Amino acid sequence: MCCPTKVLFGIVGFLSAVAAAAHWDHAVDLDENYRLLWSISQQDITFEVQARTQGYVGLGFSTDGTIYGADVVIGWVENGQVHFQDRHFKQNSNGEPHVDLSLDYVLLLGYENATHTVLRFRRKLDTCDTAQDVPITNDTIRIIYMYHNSEPRNGSQAIGTLPDPTEAFKDSVPIFLTQRVNQVPIELDSRTRTIELRNKDVPIPQTDDNLRWCTMFKLDQFVRKHHVIRYEPVIESRSNIPHLRHIILYECQGSTPELEIMSREFGRSCMEAEKELLTCNSIVAAWSRGSEGFTYPLEAGYPLDSYQARFYMMETHYTGFQSNSVDLTPRVDNSGLRLYYTTTLRKHDAGVLSVGMQPNWRHIIPPGQDRVLSEGHCIEECTQRAFPRPGINIFAVMMQTNGMGRQIRFRQVRHREELTPIAHDANVDANYQEYRRLHVPVKALPGDRLIAECTYDSTGRKQIALGGYSSRDETCLVLSLYYPRQKELTSCHSIPSLPTVLRAVGINELAAGTNPIRIASPPEIAGMTLEERLLTYDWRVNFNDFQYVVRKGAFKPLCWSARNTPIPGTDNVDAYAPNLTKIWRPMATCSFSGGGTSAHAGSGTGGASYSVNRFVTERDISLDRPLDDDADDDRWNVIEGAARSKSIRSSAPSANLASGVTLAVAVSRLVLFVIFLNTVRLL
């Protein structure tokens, strides 16, 4: 048997024999010429590189995707002798990697044949070489891979003897090396089958532009419930891998004419499917380049039932040819996802719960700051009403920000005491979306508070960013896979209340009936539009006050069911950050300060103990007591109603619409909202 990981793209001949000699938990194709395999045991990780070259190959690790400060190994075979070097790129590197003073990689195997070079080696997850090695943690890491047709002569290590290192550097790929599922092969039988959801002749962009392509599928053949137990990518051609960024499958609610029409097409640009996207807001499967897919635990499967959901939309994100690319041959793609499903139902249905900030303009990220904190709360009242008495078991999470996101922490609070975070990534990549498997499922009980905490770096921006899902907006969401599935709560978000946001930017009152919206007080800014205030606000001077007010002020919880209706009793609540008596802090280890240890993980694939977590019994003084916010009143109705009615993916209709507002009123409010966004949103 080759290995537990299903080989999507077979490498014939000698590579099959080599793979058979080792046990590999994971394997990914970084491009059509480079395959990476690895396994984790205790505190060690073992790699094998299989590259189509007779020159030298390289594998490296980077925190930001660049070579600067990257940790890399270089190897080649010359006249039957294997040369293997532990190197690193300096922060001010000119593209030439230097040999490490401390050699922390151990060569296990190396050889070449007529087409390929193979290297197998081992290292510690954390070598404690703080100067020249990058620790491998549960954080997102960027894999750097290199290969070249030539090789250094006579095993040279001197600077300048490595042929064209900048040409050998191919790309960097974000990946989870630790929190992954072993993709054990599934034997197909009469009860276990597959279905492929694939694109149809999608043209890959000919420039360096991006394309988000949406294809609708109507699955009405499941007249009885089945369980999805695994999914994996179906890549049409290895040469298309560099152009595939991610593939995400959404479950759609209801059965509208728009969904029916789109299911009869071959797909369209997602920009032309915004209306359809509104009803497709629950992620069923997600693949990113470097991912192997996902296998559900034996206790649960994702339910396929045509009576519950018939339409599924697949979003594929393509990147075009680089400006320096030599091969500009027009190319189409027919890739997609393969779902494994069975009639032998697991004990539990699996569900998806979205926790975080509501994608909304009131989620403001000020410019020019190296650390902006946003928190999306799933409050106690929502989990108390929705979760079954024994609680739910969270077994995988996907954490999402856009371009400025740097860290995400999925926090859990019980009885004013903060538990170990469910997950934490100190090095997120907005372009990498994949479920990470927790080593042990985490129990969330009724009455627990769940918090998605996102940290942003906005030093590269001159204007604010607002909440949303476009590339110029920001988001803060954690999607958690759990069992048993419940339908009372599918999205559990929050957003700062309107008075909180206005107070945070020094506005006391807005002028009623103005368009564009103008400020009534304080006198020194009266008559200024809201847009002008946001554009001219001195964020450098006022940032700390803004951050304090937004985190400490009132926010609106938004707890929605699978039918896009609010949970009764939660739609008109003002909530505040919890006044904690016990908070969690990480404890630093030799080379890594408090990083991405999955909170509830001990060791093994789910997450080795690279850092030690500890509790601190003290108050969180930054959020000691709530502000005395005035209740929302009629002065805020125009903006509040508009903000509530913003309905985009993973969000739901406003409470007013859910309460039975007529279609005409809903449309008028939507128009007001569009006017407001055109005024406020900064392109």
C-alpha positions in Angstrom: 0.0 0.0 0.0 1.3 3.4 -0.9 0.4 5.5 2.1 -2.7 6.5 4.1 -3.1 9.6 2.0 -4.9 9.0 -1.3 -2.5 9.9 -4.1 -4.4 12.3 -6.3 -1.7 12.5 -8.9 0.3 9.3 -9.2 4.0 9.5 -9.8 4.9 6.3 -11.6 7.7 3.8 -11.3 10.4 4.5 -8.7 8.3 7.0 -6.8 5.7 4.4 -6.0 8.4 2.1 -4.7 9.9 4.8 -2.6 6.6 5.8 -1.0 5.9 2.2 -0.2 8.9 2.1 2.0 7.6 4.7 4.4 4.5 5.6 6.3 3.2 9.0 5.3 0.3 10.8 7.0 0.0 13.6 4.4 1.0 14.3 0.8 0.4 17.4 -1.3 1.5 18.5 -4.8 2.9 22.0 -4.7 3.1 22.1 -8.4 3.2 19.6 -11.3 6.9 18.9 -10.6 7.1 18.9 -6.8 5.5 16.6 -4.3 5.8 16.9 -0.5 5.0 14.1 2.0 5.3 14.2 5.8 4.4 12.6 9.1 4.6 13.7 12.7 5.7 11.6 15.6 6.0 13.0 19.1 8.1 16.2 18.7 9.6 15.2 15.3 8.4 15.8 11.8 9.7 13.8 8.8 9.5 15.1 5.2 10.1 13.6 1.8 10.6 15.8 -1.3 10.0 14.3 -4.7 11.0 16.8 -7.4 11.3 16.4 -11.1 14.8 17.6 -11.5 18.4 16.3 -11.6 19.7 19.6 -10.1 19.2 20.8 -6.5 16.0 21.0 -4.6 15.0 23.1 -1.5 12.2 23.1 1.1 11.8 26.0 3.5 9.5 27.5 6.1 8.5 31.2 6.3 6.1 33.2 8.4 5.1 35.7 5.7 5.7 33.8 2.4 8.9 35.7 1.5 12.4 34.3 1.6 13.5 36.9 4.1 14.2 35.2 7.4 13.1 31.9 6.0 14.5 28.5 7.2 15.4 26.2 4.3 17.2 23.0 3.5 19.0 22.4 0.2 20.0 19.0 -1.3 21.2 17.3 -4.4 22.8 14.1 -5.6 26.2 14.3 -7.4 27.8 11.2 -8.8 25.8 9.1 -6.4 26.8 11.2 -3.3 24.0 13.0 -1.5 24.7 16.6 -0.4 22.3 18.1 2.2 22.6 21.5 3.8 20.7 23.3 6.6 20.5 26.9 5.5 18.6 30.2 6.1 17.9 33.4 4.4 18.9 36.6 6.2 16.3 39.3 6.8 18.2 41.6 4.3 18.8 38.6 2.0 20.0 39.1 -1.6 18.5 35.8 -2.5 21.4 33.6 -1.4 20.8 31.3 1.6 23.5 31.0 4.2 24.5 27.7 5.9 23.3 27.5 9.5 25.7 27.4 12.4 23.5 24.9 14.2 22.6 21.9 11.9 19.1 20.8 13.0 18.0 18.6 10.1 18.9 14.9 9.8 19.2 13.3 6.3 17.5 9.9 6.1 17.5 9.2 2.4 18.6 10.7 -0.9 19.0 9.7 -4.5 18.1 10.5 -8.1 17.1 8.7 -11.2 16.6 9.8 -14.8 13.9 12.2 -14.0 13.6 12.9 -10.2 15.5 13.8 -7.1 14.2 12.4 -3.8 15.2 13.6 -0.3 13.9 12.3 3.0 14.9 14.1 6.3 13.7 14.8 9.8 13.8 17.7 12.2 12.3 18.8 15.6 9.0 20.7 15.4 10.7 23.3 17.5 14.5 23.2 17.2 14.9 26.1 19.6 17.3 27.7 17.1 15.8 31.1 17.6 18.1 32.8 15.1 18.0 30.6 12.0 15.1 28.1 12.2 11.3 28.6 12.0 9.3 26.6 14.6 6.6 24.4 13.2 3.5 25.0 15.3 -0.3 24.9 14.8 -0.1 28.3 13.1 -0.4 28.7 9.4 3.0 28.3 7.9 4.2 29.2 4.4 6.0 26.4 2.6 8.8 27.7 0.3 9.8 25.2 -2.4 12.7 25.4 -4.8 14.2 23.3 -7.6 16.8 24.0 -10.3 18.2 22.0 -13.2 21.8 22.7 -12.1 23.6 21.9 -8.8 26.7 23.2 -7.0 29.9 21.5 -7.8 31.8 19.4 -5.3 29.3 19.9 -2.5 30.2 23.6 -2.2 28.6 25.6 0.7 30.3 28.9 -0.1 28.1 31.9 -0.8 27.7 32.4 -4.5 28.1 28.8 -5.5 24.3 27.9 -5.4 23.1 28.3 -9.0 20.4 31.0 -9.4 18.6 30.6 -6.1 16.0 33.3 -7.1 15.3 31.3 -10.3 15.1 28.1 -8.2 12.5 29.6 -5.9 9.1 28.7 -7.3 6.5 29.9 -4.8 5.3 29.9 -1.2 2.2 28.0 -0.2 0.3 28.5 3.1 -0.5 25.2 4.8 -1.3 23.6 8.1 1.4 21.0 8.8 0.0 19.8 12.1 -3.7 20.1 12.5 -4.7 17.9 9.7 -6.7 14.7 9.3 -5.0 11.5 8.2 -6.8 10.7 4.9 -7.2 7.0 5.4 -8.4 5.4 2.1 -12.1 4.6 2.0 -13.2 1.4 0.4 -16.2 1.9 -1.8 -19.1 -0.5 -1.5 -22.8 -0.6 -2.2 -23.4 1.8 0.7 -20.5 4.2 0.2 -20.4 6.1 -3.0 -19.0 9.2 -4.5 -20.3 12.2 -6.4 -18.2 14.7 -8.2 -19.2 18.4 -8.4 -17.0 19.9 -11.1 -16.7 23.1 -13.0 -17.3 23.2 -16.8 -14.6 24.7 -19.0 -13.9 27.8 -16.8 -11.4 30.0 -18.6 -8.4 30.7 -16.4 -7.6 34.4 -16.4 -4.9 35.3 -18.9 -3.5 38.2 -16.8 -2.6 38.3 -13.1 -6.2 39.1 -12.3 -8.3 36.9 -10.0 -11.6 35.2 -10.9 -14.2 33.9 -8.4 -16.5 31.4 -10.3 -19.8 30.2 -8.9 -21.4 27.0 -10.1 -24.8 25.8 -8.8 -25.7 22.2 -8.3 -29.2 20.7 -7.8 -29.0 17.5 -5.7 -32.5 16.2 -5.7 -31.6 12.5 -5.8 -31.2 12.1 -2.1 -34.7 11.1 -1.2 -33.5 9.7 2.1 -30.8 11.1 4.3 -27.2 10.2 3.6 -24.0 11.2 5.4 -21.0 12.9 3.7 -18.0 11.3 5.4 -15.2 12.8 3.4 -14.4 15.2 0.6 -11.3 15.8 -1.5 -10.3 17.9 -4.5 -10.6 16.7 -8.1 -8.0 18.6 -10.1 -8.3 18.3 -13.8 -4.6 18.9 -14.6 -1.5 19.2 -12.5 -0.5 22.3 -14.5 -3.7 24.0 -13.2 -2.7 23.7 -9.6 -0.8 27.1 -9.4 -4.0 28.8 -10.7 -6.4 27.3 -8.1 -6.5 29.2 -4.8 -9.5 27.6 -3.2 -12.8 25.7 -3.8 -15.7 26.2 -1.3 -19.0 24.4 -1.4 -22.0 26.1 0.2 -25.4 24.7 1.2 -28.3 26.9 0.0 -31.5 27.5 1.9 -34.8 27.2 0.2 -35.7 26.6 -3.4 -36.0 29.9 -5.3 -36.4 30.5 -9.0 -32.9 32.1 -9.1 -31.3 29.0 -7.7 -33.2 26.8 -10.2 -32.1 29.0 -13.2 -28.5 29.0 -12.1 -28.4 25.3 -11.6 -29.1 24.9 -15.3 -26.1 27.0 -16.3 -22.4 26.1 -16.4 -21.7 28.7 -13.8 -21.0 32.5 -13.8 -18.7 35.0 -12.1 -19.6 35.3 -8.5 -20.0 39.0 -9.0 -23.0 38.2 -11.2 -24.5 35.9 -8.6 -24.8 38.1 -5.5 -28.5 37.6 -5.1 -28.0 33.8 -5.2 -25.1 34.1 -2.7 -27.4 35.5 -0.1 -29.2 32.2 0.4 -26.0 30.0 0.2 -24.4 30.8 3.5 -23.4 27.5 5.2 -20.0 26.0 4.2 -20.1 22.3 3.6 -16.6 21.7 2.2 -13.5 23.9 1.7 -10.3 23.1 -0.1 -7.3 25.4 -0.5 -4.1 24.7 -2.5 -2.0 22.5 -0.3 -5.1 20.8 1.2 -5.9 17.1 1.0 -9.5 17.5 1.8 -11.3 16.5 5.0 -12.5 13.3 6.6 -15.2 13.4 9.2 -14.8 11.6 12.6 -16.5 8.2 13.0 -19.1 9.8 15.2 -20.6 12.2 12.7 -21.3 12.9 9.0 -22.7 15.9 7.2 -26.3 15.2 6.2 -27.4 15.2 2.6 -31.1 15.2 2.4 -33.0 16.7 -0.6 -36.0 17.5 1.6 -33.8 19.7 3.7 -31.5 21.2 1.0 -31.5 20.7 -2.7 -29.1 23.4 -4.0 -25.4 23.7 -3.4 -23.1 26.4 -4.8 -19.4 25.8 -5.4 -17.2 28.9 -5.4 -13.8 28.4 -7.1 -11.1 31.1 -6.8 -8.7 31.3 -9.7 -5.5 33.3 -10.0 -4.2 34.2 -13.5 -0.9 33.9 -15.2 1.9 35.9 -13.6 3.2 38.9 -15.6 6.6 37.2 -16.2 5.0 33.9 -17.2 6.4 32.4 -20.4 3.4 30.0 -21.1 0.3 32.1 -21.9 -1.6 29.4 -23.7 -5.3 29.8 -23.2 -6.5 27.3 -20.6 -9.8 26.1 -19.2 -10.4 24.2 -15.9 -12.9 21.5 -14.9 -11.7 20.9 -11.3 -14.0 20.5 -8.4 -14.8 18.4 -5.3 -15.4 14.7 -4.8 -17.9 13.9 -1.9 -17.9 10.5 -0.3 -21.3 9.6 1.1 -23.0 6.6 2.7 -26.4 5.3 3.6 -24.9 3.8 6.8 -25.6 6.8 9.0 -23.2 7.9 11.7 -24.5 8.4 15.2 -24.7 12.2 14.8 -25.4 14.7 12.1 -22.6 17.3 11.8 -23.4 21.0 11.7 -21.6 24.3 11.0 -21.8 27.2 13.5 -20.5 30.6 12.4 -19.2 32.8 15.2 -17.8 36.3 14.7 -18.3 39.9 13.6 -21.4 40.5 11.5 -20.1 41.6 8.0 -21.3 45.2 8.4 -20.0 48.8 8.0 -20.0 49.2 11.8 -17.0 46.9 11.9 -14.4 49.6 11.5 -10.6 48.9 11.1 -8.7 52.2 11.6 -5.7 52.8 9.3 -2.0 53.0 10.2 -2.1 50.7 13.3 0.0 47.6 13.9 -2.5 46.0 16.2 -6.3 46.5 15.9 -8.5 44.1 17.9 -12.0 43.1 16.9 -14.3 40.7 18.8 -17.4 38.9 17.6 -19.5 37.5 20.4 -21.8 34.5 20.6 -23.5 35.5 23.9 -24.7 33.2 26.7 -28.4 33.8 26.0 -28.0 32.4 22.4 -26.1 29.2 23.4 -28.4 28.7 26.4 -31.5 28.7 24.1 -30.0 26.7 21.2 -27.5 24.1 22.5 -28.7 20.8 23.7 -28.3 20.2 27.5 -25.2 17.9 27.0 -23.7 20.6 24.8 -22.1 20.3 21.4 -18.7 18.8 20.4 -16.6 21.1 18.2 -14.1 18.9 16.2 -12.8 21.3 13.5 -12.6 25.0 12.8 -12.0 27.3 9.9 -10.8 30.9 10.8 -11.3 33.7 8.4 -10.1 37.3 7.9 -9.3 39.3 4.8 -6.0 40.9 3.9 -5.1 42.7 7.1 -5.8 39.7 9.5 -2.7 38.6 11.4 -4.1 36.5 14.3 -7.4 34.8 15.3 -8.3 33.3 18.6 -11.5 31.3 19.1 -12.2 31.9 22.8 -14.6 30.1 25.2 -15.9 31.6 28.4 -17.9 29.7 31.1 -19.2 31.4 34.3 -17.0 34.5 33.8 -13.9 32.2 33.5 -12.0 32.0 30.3 -11.2 28.4 29.2 -8.2 27.5 27.0 -8.9 28.8 23.5 -10.6 26.3 21.2 -8.1 27.3 18.5 -5.5 30.0 17.9 -3.6 31.0 14.8 -0.9 33.6 15.2 0.0 33.7 11.5 -3.2 33.6 9.5 -3.4 33.8 5.7 -6.5 35.3 4.2 -6.0 33.2 1.0 -5.9 29.9 2.8 -9.2 28.5 3.9 -9.3 24.9 5.2 -10.8 23.2 8.2 -8.3 22.3 10.9 -9.0 19.2 12.9 -8.8 19.6 16.7 -6.9 16.8 18.4 -9.8 16.2 20.8 -13.4 17.6 20.3 -14.1 20.6 22.5 -17.3 20.6 24.5 -19.4 23.8 24.4 -22.2 23.9 26.9 -25.5 25.9 27.0 -24.7 29.2 28.5 -21.1 29.3 27.3 -19.9 32.4 25.5 -17.9 31.9 22.3 -15.7 34.8 21.0 -13.9 35.2 17.7 -11.1 37.5 18.4 -9.2 38.9 15.4 -6.0 41.0 15.3 -5.3 43.2 12.3 -2.3 45.1 11.0 -3.4 48.2 9.1 -0.1 49.9 8.9 -0.2 49.7 5.1 -3.5 51.5 4.8 -4.3 55.3 4.7 -8.0 54.9 5.1 -10.3 52.8 7.2 -11.6 49.4 6.2 -15.2 48.3 6.8 -16.7 45.0 7.5 -17.8 42.9 4.5 -16.8 40.2 2.1 -15.3 42.0 -0.8 -11.5 42.1 -1.2 -11.4 45.7 0.1 -13.4 44.9 3.2 -12.5 43.0 6.3 -14.1 40.1 8.2 -13.7 38.2 11.4 -15.4 34.8 11.4 -14.8 31.3 12.8 -16.7 28.4 11.2 -16.8 25.4 13.5 -17.8 21.9 12.6 -19.6 20.1 15.5 -22.0 17.4 16.5 -24.9 16.8 17.2 -26.3 19.2 14.7 -29.0 21.6 15.9 -31.1 24.0 13.8 -31.8 26.7 16.4 -28.4 28.4 15.8 -26.4 28.5 12.6 -24.8 32.0 12.7 -24.0 33.7 16.1 -22.5 37.1 15.4 -22.3 40.5 17.0 -21.8 44.1 15.8 -21.1 47.3 17.8 -24.3 49.2 18.5 -24.8 52.4 16.5 -24.4 54.7 19.6 -21.1 52.9 20.4 -19.7 53.4 17.0 -20.7 57.1 16.9 -19.3 57.7 20.3 -16.1 56.0 19.3 -15.5 58.6 16.6 -16.6 61.6 18.7 -20.2 62.0 17.4 -23.0 62.8 19.9 -25.9 63.2 17.5 -26.8 62.9 13.8 -29.1 65.3 12.0 -32.5 63.7 11.2 -33.6 63.5 7.6 -30.3 64.5 6.0 -28.9 62.9 2.9 -25.9 62.5 2.9 -26.1 61.9 6.6 -24.8 64.9 8.6 -23.7 65.4 12.2 -25.8 67.5 14.5 -23.4 67.7 17.5 -21.0 68.3 19.0 -20.9 71.9 17.7 -17.3 71.8 16.4 -18.1 69.1 13.8 -21.8 70.0 13.3 -22.7 70.0 9.6 -19.9 67.6 8.6 -21.0 64.4 6.9 -20.5 61.1 8.5 -18.2 60.1 5.6 -16.1 63.3 6.1 -15.7 62.5 9.8 -14.5 59.0 9.1 -12.1 60.3 6.4 -10.6 63.1 8.4 -10.7 61.6 11.9 -7.2 61.7 13.5 -6.9 57.9 14.0 -3.2 58.3 15.1 -4.2 60.4 18.1 -7.6 58.9 18.9 -7.0 55.2 18.1 -6.6 54.0 21.7 -9.8 55.8 22.7 -11.6 54.3 19.7 -10.4 50.8 20.5 -11.5 51.2 24.2 -15.0 52.4 23.4 -15.7 49.8 20.7 -14.5 46.9 22.9 -16.2 48.2 26.1 -19.4 49.6 24.7 -22.7 47.9 23.9 -23.0 45.6 20.9 -25.9 43.9 19.2 -26.0 40.1 19.3 -27.3 38.5 16.1 -28.3 34.9 16.7 -29.9 33.3 13.6 -31.4 29.9 12.9 -31.0 27.8 9.7 -34.2 29.5 8.4 -32.6 33.0 8.7 -34.8 34.0 11.7 -33.5 35.4 15.0 -33.7 33.3 18.1 -36.7 34.7 20.1 -35.6 37.0 22.9 -32.1 37.8 21.5 -32.9 40.3 18.7 -33.4 43.4 20.9 -30.7 42.8 23.5 -27.8 45.2 24.3 -24.8 43.1 25.3 -21.3 43.8 26.6 -18.0 42.1 26.8 -17.8 39.7 29.8 -16.3 40.8 33.1 -13.9 38.0 33.5 -12.5 36.8 36.8 -10.2 34.3 35.2 -8.3 34.9 32.0 -6.1 32.7 29.8 -2.5 33.5 28.8 0.0 31.4 26.9 3.4 30.6 28.4 6.4 31.0 26.1 8.8 28.2 25.3 12.3 28.1 24.0 11.9 29.8 20.7 8.2 30.5 20.3 6.3 32.9 22.4 2.7 31.8 23.0 1.9 30.8 19.4 -0.6 28.6 17.8 -1.0 25.7 20.1 -4.5 24.4 19.6 -5.9 24.9 23.0 -7.3 21.5 23.7 -4.6 19.6 21.9 -2.0 17.5 23.6 0.2 15.8 21.1 0.3 14.1 17.8 -1.2 15.3 14.6 -3.8 17.4 16.3 -1.2 19.6 17.8 1.9 18.9 19.7 2.7 20.7 22.9 4.9 23.4 21.5 3.8 25.9 24.2 2.3 25.4 27.6 -1.0 27.1 28.3 -1.8 28.5 31.8 -4.7 30.3 33.5 -4.4 33.6 35.4 -6.8 34.3 38.2 -7.3 38.0 37.8 -9.8 40.4 36.3 -9.5 41.6 32.7 -9.0 45.2 33.6 -9.3 46.4 30.0 -13.0 45.5 30.1 -13.9 46.1 33.7 -17.5 47.4 33.5 -19.9 48.4 30.8 -20.5 52.0 29.6 -23.9 53.5 30.2 -25.0 53.4 26.6 -28.3 55.1 25.8 -30.8 52.8 24.3 -31.3 53.1 20.6 -34.1 55.4 19.7 -35.8 56.8 16.7 -32.8 59.0 15.9 -30.9 55.9 14.7 -33.7 54.2 12.8 -32.4 55.0 9.3 -28.9 53.9 9.8 -29.7 51.0 12.2 -32.4 49.6 10.0 -30.1 49.9 7.0 -27.2 48.2 8.8 -29.4 45.4 10.0 -30.8 44.8 6.5 -27.4 44.3 5.0 -27.5 40.6 4.0 -24.5 39.0 2.6 -22.9 35.6 2.9 -23.0 34.1 6.4 -25.4 36.8 7.5 -29.2 36.9 7.7 -32.1 39.3 7.1 -32.8 42.1 9.5 -35.0 41.5 12.6 -37.5 43.9 11.1 -37.9 41.9 8.0 -38.2 38.7 10.1 -41.0 40.4 12.0 -43.1 40.7 9.0 -42.3 44.1 7.3 -43.9 44.3 3.9 -41.8 43.8 0.8 -42.2 47.5 -0.2 -40.8 48.6 3.2 -38.0 46.2 2.9 -37.1 47.4 -0.6 -37.2 51.0 0.6 -34.9 50.2 3.5 -32.5 48.4 1.2 -32.4 51.5 -1.1 -31.6 53.7 2.0 -28.9 51.2 2.9 -27.3 51.4 -0.6 -27.4 55.2 -0.5 -25.7 55.0 2.9 -23.0 52.6 1.8 -22.3 54.7 -1.3 -21.8 57.6 1.1 -19.7 55.8 3.8 -17.9 52.9 2.2 -14.4 53.9 1.2 -13.4 52.2 -2.1 
